Structure formats: C-alpha cells, structure tokens
Amino acid sequence: MSATRRPPLRVAVLVSGSGSNLQAIIDASRSGTLDARVVGVISDRPGVLALDRARQAGIPGITVDYRACGDREAFGARLQGELQRLDPQLVVLAGFMRILPAAVVDSHRDRMLNVHPSLLPLYPGLDTYRRALEAGDAWHGTTVHFVIPELDAGPAILQYRVRIRPGETEDSLRQRVQRGEHRIYPQAIQWLAEGRVVCRDGVVWRDGQRASGPEIIDETG
C-alpha cells in the first residue's frame, strides 16, 4: 500500500512591491518541486506588480491599503480578517515592507516566514547591501526565518551566502542575493510542507533534531 500523500500546504503571501519571491514560489508550486498552494496574495499597497502576478496565476489578489486604514491597529485588524478568510496553514512575507502588529504575528506564531536580505543577525532593517559594503564584509546573503514581533529577529531556517567581490556595487550584490532568495524561499517552505522543519518554543527543529543554526547554502559559479 502506498503512503498517503499530504494535501498541498495552504499558503498566503503578503507583498508590497514587485513580487519576485512570490513568482519564485508560484513557479515552484507549478513545477511540482513545492507541495504548496498559494490561496491568496495580500498587498498593503494598491496597484503593485505582485498583485498582477497573482491574478495572472489565477490566485486571488487582495489589497488592504495601509494608508486608507488610518492607523496601524486598524490595518492589522483588516489584515487579520483577510487572513482568517483565507485560512492558510502558513503565512509568507515576500517583500512585505510593514512591521506587523504583534497581535497578527502572535496569531500565526510558528506559521509565518520572512526572507531578509542579510545574514541575520547581521543588519536587521533596511539598506543591508549598503551596510555590508561599507563595513567591508567578506560575505553577504539572505535568511529565511520565522517571524516574531521583534524586527528580523525570529529563528533562522536557511541562509544563502555570496562572497562579496572586488568592485561590488549595491545593485550587483542585490541581484546575486535575490537569485539566492528565489532558490531558498521555496526550499524552506517545502521543508515545512514535508514536516521536516518546525519551530517550537522559539527553536527550529530540522529532521527531528534541534538545529544548532540555519542551514547554509553558498553561491556556486
């Protein structure tokens, strides 16, 4: 008798801009390398490219306009209402540029991921490429991590590292790191879909073992 296949993981994606990571997730789902289905895409800004990507893929695109909500708590309440309606098993932040209210994060604790363009805990927040170059770092990269109320501070699952080259610019470094993001974000979601990775009490467990740190993938070529 063959093993029972799990149904695809129900994923909601939060976006603010172009949605290149959203597209990587959609593509991985379509190709069969990701056992997940995007059930809705929610943007905090109207008219962004990510919403077009969602609609082209036949995925509901929803706008919860931050400016129209009036304040952060009202925005959080509307966002939470849309998430409850979508009923995802996992919430994925893909270029989402708002700090979520703690109540929204707590309601999806251990079921919410973000990808941040640095080798966390280095450089939480903005301008990570500039900060890495100005510091003279040898490496930069990106991190997939669970979301907690503190900014970019949740337990890390997976990192992609690139060695900073002589004459590197912010744009060239961003392009290389984003290629890695498009690789590791679907991979991390797949690990959750398979039950290989879970977060318990603020600790990542991978394949039944407490992880000592994030899995690291280095750029090749």
N, C-alpha and C positions, 0 to 999 in steps of 0.2 A: 504494500500500500504506500503511495507517495505521500510525502509530508504535505500538510495543509499550507498553502501559500497565504501569507498575510495580505489583507487588502492594502492598497496604497495608502501611505500616510497622508492625512489631510493637512495641507499647509496653507496658511495665509501669509501674504508677503506685504510688508509696509515699505513704502517708497516715498522719495521726494523729488527725484530727478529723472535721469535718462534710463535707468533700469538695466544696465548691462549685466549686473549679477542676477537680476530677475530673469533675463533672457538665458543666461547660462543654466539656471535651474529649470526653466521651461524646456530647453533643448535636451538636458539630461533626462528629464522625465519622458519626453517623446522618444528618445533613443533607446529607452529601456535600461539605462545604467542607473537610474534613480527611481526607486519604488515609492514615489510620492506623487500626489496630485495637487496642483495649486487650485484651491477652491475660491480664491478671491485675492485681489490686489487693492490695497487701500493707500491712497496718497493724501498727504496733508496739504498739497497744493494742486489747484486745478490745471488741466491742460499740459501736464508733463508727458514726456515721451514714454515713460514707463506705463502709463495708462493705455497708450496706443499699442504697446507691445502686448499688454494683457488682452485687449479686445481682439487683436489680430490672432491671438491664440485661442479665442473663444472662452476667455476667463473673465468673470465679472470684474469690472474696474470701478472702484468706488472712491469718491472724493469726500474727505472730511476736512474742509478748508479751515486751517488753523485761524486765519485772520477773521473769518466770518463767525467763529465760535466766541470771540470776545476775550477769553482768558484760558489759561492752561487747564484749569479744572473742568471747564465746560467742554473743552476739546477732548480731554481724557474720557469724560462720560460718554460723548458721542462715539469716540473710537471704540470704547469698550462695548457699546451697544452693537456696533457693526461686527465686532469680533464674536460676540455671543451669537449673532445671527448666522455667521459663517461656521461656527462650531469647529475650529481647527484643532488638530492634535498638536500642532507646532506652529508658532508664530516666528517668522523670519524677517529681520530688519535688513533691507538691501538698499543702502544709500539713503536711509531714513535719517533726516537731519534734525529731529526734535528729541529733546530729553523727555522721556515718557514719565507721566506721573507715577509715583510709587505704587498706587493702587492698581494701575494697569499691569505693571511688572509683576506685582505680587500675585495677581490672579492667574498669571501664566508662568509662575515660578517653575524653573527646571524644564519649561516647554517653550522657551523663547531664545533665539540665537541672534547674534550680530556678527558682522565681519568688520574689522577695524584695520586701517592701513598702517599698522606698525607692529613691531614685535613686542606686544604687551608683556610686561607692564611699562615698557618704554613708550613715551609720547601718547598718553590719552588725549582726547580732544582733537583740535583742528591743526592744520599745517604740518602734518607729520613728515612729509617729504622735505620741506624746507628745514625743519628742525634736525632731521637726521643728517642732512648735508652740512649744515652749519656746525654740527657737533663733530664732524669728521668721522662718522661711524663707518666701520668696515662693512656692516650688513644692514639691510632694511628688509621689510616684508609686510606680511599681513597675518591677522589672527582671527580665527573663528572661536567665539566664546559664548557661554551662556550669559544672559542679561540679568543683572541685578540692579537695584535702584541707583547705586553709585556708578558714575560715568566710566564706561570702558574698563570695569574692574571685575567682571564676572569670571568664573573659572574657564580657562582656555582648553580647547579641544585639539586644535590643529593649527600649525603655523607654516607659512611658505616663506622661505628666505631667499633673498637675492644679494649677491656681493656687489657693493657699490663700486662702479668703475671710475677710473680717472676721467675727469671732464664730465661726469654725470650731471644732468640737469634735473630739475623737478619734473619736467614733462617726460623725459626718458625714463626716469625712475618710476614715475606713476604708471606708465604703460607696462613696464615689466612686472610691477607688483600686481596690477589689475589682471594680467594674464594668469597669474597665480591664484588670485581670488576666484576667477571663473573656474579654476580647477578644484580648489579645496572646499569651496562652499557646498557644491553638490555632494562632494565626498563626505563631508561631515554630516549633512542631512541624511545621506544613505546609511551611515553608521547608526544614527538614531532610529531610522526606519527598520533596520535589522535588529534593533535591541542591543547592538554591540557597545553603544555608549549611552550612559545615563549620568545624571547629576543627582547626588543625594547629599543633603546637608552641606552644600557648598563644595563638594568634592566630585571630580569627574572619575567615573569608573569605566574602564575600557576592557572588554572581553572578560568581565568578572573580576578584574584586578583594579585596585586603587591606582590611578595614574599618578606618576611622580611629576609629570609636567605634560605640556602639549606634545603630540606627535609633530615632528618637524620634517618638512619636505624642502629640499634645496633645489633651486633652479638648475636646470641642466641645459647645456648648449649655449 
